[in-house]
Amino acid sequence: MPTNRVNNSLKIPYLLALVSAVTIALVYFLEAQSDFLAVFSNVFRSVMAVVALSASVFALRNYWQNLQSTLSRIWLCFTLGMAFWSLSQFGWTVSTLVFGIRNPYPSIADVYRLVGYAALFAAIFVYMGVFQSVISKKIVAIAATVALPTSAGIIPSILLATRGKVSQVNLATLLVSVAYPLFDLLLFAQALLGVLVFTTTGLKGRVGGAWLLLNAGIVMNVFGDLLLSYTNLNGTYYSGHPLELFFHLGYIFFALAFYTHTKQL
């Protein structure tokens, strides 16, 4: 597809994404700590998760051939990942709004989300396997250099939140709190290979934009999960906390990444 036609087909989705992001941010700012925001934050995160899932389903339908097709398996895994994350968000919403659990952490919602990571890891692993021949040691070293220093600061930061409260934090809560940001960073390091492959090698310009958006979505989850883990461990998290904006933006970037990929390849 010609570049100008691709750009035209992406204008409306990008504009909608920008309007959505600004609107959500304004709601959090104008309705800070209100009862309305507590409900909005729970419901709308589920809505945004479904939007990202819908974009992945659109891409899956676009690329689907059969289970023997590598591209089909890749997008099936992306879709499964978004499906489990949507179930996670829905489980959290039901727990808080229907059953009145103030902060369902950890819960079945966390199980769904962690399973979703496995599907996303598989999707990116298989995708990068297709282009293994162009992934040089230099590219791997760059990805590791970016991701590892950040990873080294995750566990100390989270453990700092439990200082003086070790007896009040159960093992499941601590494990989930550490798992989220670490899985995010591992996913980021893996996806960063995709950005480097499609921006620095002979494949430059193919689907680089989609991979940049995918990485932006993952980075939003890195910050969101790190802050969520920290605030949950020190007891300062509440529904409608500003940190939730990272998750909203993450889903927006994921949806744009999946849709953009269908237009660039």
C-alpha positions in Angstrom: 0.0 0.0 0.0 1.4 3.4 -0.9 2.8 5.5 2.0 0.4 8.4 1.5 -2.6 6.0 1.5 -1.3 4.4 4.7 -0.9 7.8 6.4 -4.5 8.8 5.4 -6.0 5.6 6.7 -4.3 6.2 10.1 -5.3 9.9 10.6 -8.7 9.2 12.1 -7.6 6.4 14.5 -4.7 8.6 15.7 -7.0 11.6 16.2 -9.5 9.5 18.1 -6.7 8.1 20.3 -5.5 11.7 21.0 -9.0 12.9 21.9 -9.6 9.8 24.1 -6.3 10.3 25.9 -6.9 14.0 26.6 -10.5 13.4 27.7 -9.5 10.6 30.1 -6.8 12.8 31.6 -9.2 15.7 32.0 -11.7 13.4 33.8 -9.0 12.3 36.3 -8.0 15.9 36.8 -11.4 17.5 37.2 -13.0 14.6 39.2 -10.0 13.8 41.4 -11.0 11.5 44.3 -14.7 11.8 43.6 -17.2 8.9 43.8 -17.7 9.3 40.0 -14.1 8.9 39.2 -13.9 5.7 41.4 -16.6 4.2 39.2 -15.3 5.7 35.9 -11.8 4.4 36.5 -13.0 0.8 37.0 -15.4 0.7 34.1 -13.3 2.6 31.6 -10.2 0.5 32.0 -12.3 -2.5 31.0 -13.6 -0.5 28.0 -10.1 0.4 26.9 -9.0 -3.2 27.3 -11.8 -4.3 25.0 -10.8 -1.6 22.5 -7.2 -3.1 22.4 -8.7 -6.6 22.2 -10.9 -5.5 19.3 -7.8 -4.1 17.4 -6.0 -7.3 17.9 -9.0 -9.3 16.6 -9.1 -7.0 13.6 -5.4 -7.8 12.9 -5.9 -11.5 13.5 -8.7 -11.6 10.9 -6.5 -9.6 8.5 -3.6 -12.0 8.8 -5.3 -15.3 9.5 -4.7 -18.3 7.2 -4.4 -21.4 9.4 -2.5 -22.6 12.5 0.4 -23.7 10.3 0.9 -20.0 9.3 3.5 -18.3 11.5 1.8 -14.9 11.1 -1.5 -16.5 12.1 0.0 -18.0 15.3 1.7 -14.6 16.1 -1.6 -12.7 16.0 -3.5 -15.5 17.7 -1.1 -15.1 20.6 -1.4 -11.3 20.6 -5.2 -11.7 20.7 -5.1 -14.2 23.5 -2.9 -11.9 25.5 -5.3 -9.0 25.1 -8.2 -11.4 25.8 -6.7 -12.4 29.2 -5.9 -8.8 30.0 -9.5 -7.9 29.2 -10.7 -10.7 31.5 -8.4 -9.3 34.2 -9.8 -5.8 33.9 -13.4 -7.2 33.8 -12.7 -9.3 36.9 -11.3 -6.3 38.8 -14.4 -4.2 37.8 -16.8 -6.8 38.9 -15.0 -7.3 42.2 -15.0 -3.6 43.0 -18.4 -2.5 41.7 -20.5 -5.6 42.1 -19.0 -7.4 45.1 -17.8 -4.2 46.8 -14.2 -5.3 47.3 -12.3 -2.0 47.7 -9.0 -3.3 46.4 -9.1 -6.9 45.0 -5.3 -7.4 45.0 -4.3 -10.1 44.5 -7.3 -11.9 43.0 -8.4 -14.0 40.0 -7.9 -10.8 37.9 -4.2 -11.0 38.6 -4.1 -14.7 37.4 -5.7 -13.7 34.1 -3.3 -10.8 33.6 -0.2 -12.9 34.3 -1.4 -15.6 31.9 -1.8 -12.8 29.3 1.9 -12.0 29.6 2.7 -15.6 28.6 0.7 -15.2 25.4 2.3 -11.8 24.6 5.8 -13.2 25.3 5.0 -16.0 22.8 3.7 -13.6 20.2 6.8 -11.5 20.2 9.2 -14.5 20.5 7.7 -16.1 17.4 7.6 -12.8 15.5 11.3 -12.2 16.3 12.1 -15.7 15.3 11.1 -15.0 11.8 13.8 -12.3 11.6 16.4 -14.1 13.6 19.0 -13.7 10.8 19.1 -9.9 11.1 19.2 -9.8 15.0 22.8 -9.1 15.6 24.7 -9.2 18.8 24.8 -5.4 18.7 21.0 -5.2 18.6 20.7 -7.7 21.6 23.3 -5.7 23.5 21.4 -2.4 22.9 18.1 -3.9 24.1 19.8 -5.4 27.2 21.6 -2.1 27.9 18.3 -0.2 27.9 16.2 -2.8 29.9 18.6 -4.3 32.5 19.5 -1.1 34.4 15.8 -0.4 34.9 15.2 -3.9 36.0 17.9 -3.7 38.6 16.0 -0.9 40.3 12.6 -2.6 40.4 12.8 -5.1 43.3 14.6 -2.6 45.7 12.0 0.0 44.9 9.1 -2.4 45.7 10.7 -3.9 48.8 11.2 -0.3 50.1 7.4 0.0 50.1 7.2 -2.9 52.6 9.8 -1.5 55.0 8.4 -1.7 58.5 5.3 -3.6 57.2 6.7 -7.0 56.3 4.4 -8.7 58.8 1.4 -7.1 57.1 2.3 -8.2 53.5 1.4 -11.8 52.6 3.6 -13.7 50.2 1.1 -13.7 47.3 0.8 -10.0 47.4 4.6 -9.5 47.4 5.1 -12.0 44.5 2.4 -10.4 42.3 3.8 -7.0 43.1 7.3 -8.0 42.0 6.0 -10.1 39.0 4.1 -7.3 37.2 6.9 -4.8 36.7 9.5 -7.5 36.0 7.3 -9.1 33.4 6.7 -5.7 31.9 10.4 -5.0 31.6 11.1 -8.5 30.1 8.4 -7.9 27.6 9.8 -4.4 26.9 13.3 -5.9 26.3 11.9 -8.5 24.0 9.8 -6.0 22.0 12.7 -3.5 21.8 14.3 -6.0 19.5 11.4 -5.5 17.1 11.9 -1.7 17.1 15.6 -2.1 16.4 15.1 -4.7 13.7 12.6 -2.4 11.9 14.4 0.9 12.4 18.1 0.0 12.1 18.5 -2.9 9.7 17.7 -3.5 6.1 14.0 -4.0 7.1 13.9 -0.3 8.1 10.5 1.3 7.5 8.4 -1.8 7.2 6.5 -1.9 10.4 8.7 0.3 12.6 5.8 2.6 13.5 3.7 -0.3 14.8 6.6 -1.6 16.9 7.3 1.9 18.3 3.6 2.1 19.4 3.8 -1.4 20.9 6.8 -0.5 22.9 5.1 2.7 24.1 2.2 0.6 25.3 4.6 -1.7 27.2 6.4 1.3 28.7 3.1 2.7 30.0 2.5 -0.6 31.7 6.0 -0.6 33.2 5.3 2.7 35.0 1.7 1.8 35.8 2.5 -1.6 37.3 5.5 -0.3 39.2 3.4 2.5 40.8 0.5 0.1 41.4 2.7 -2.4 43.1 4.3 0.3 45.2 1.1 2.0 46.2 -0.6 -1.4 47.0 2.2 -2.4 49.2 2.3 0.8 51.2 -1.5 1.1 51.3 -2.0 4.3 49.4 -3.7 3.0 46.2 -7.4 3.8 45.6 -9.8 3.5 42.7 -9.3 6.6 40.6 -5.6 7.0 41.5 -3.7 9.1 38.8 -1.4 6.1 38.1 -4.3 4.5 36.3 -3.7 6.9 33.4 -0.6 4.8 32.5 -2.9 1.8 31.9 -5.4 3.8 29.9 -2.6 5.1 27.7 -1.1 1.6 27.4 -4.3 0.2 26.0 -4.5 3.1 23.6 -1.0 2.5 22.3 -1.6 -1.3 22.0 -4.8 -0.6 19.9 -2.9 1.8 17.7 0.0 -0.6 17.3 -2.2 -3.5 16.2 -4.2 -1.4 13.8 -1.1 0.4 12.4 0.5 -3.0 11.8 -2.3 -4.0 9.4 -1.8 -0.8 7.4 2.0 -1.1 7.2 2.2 -4.7 6.3 
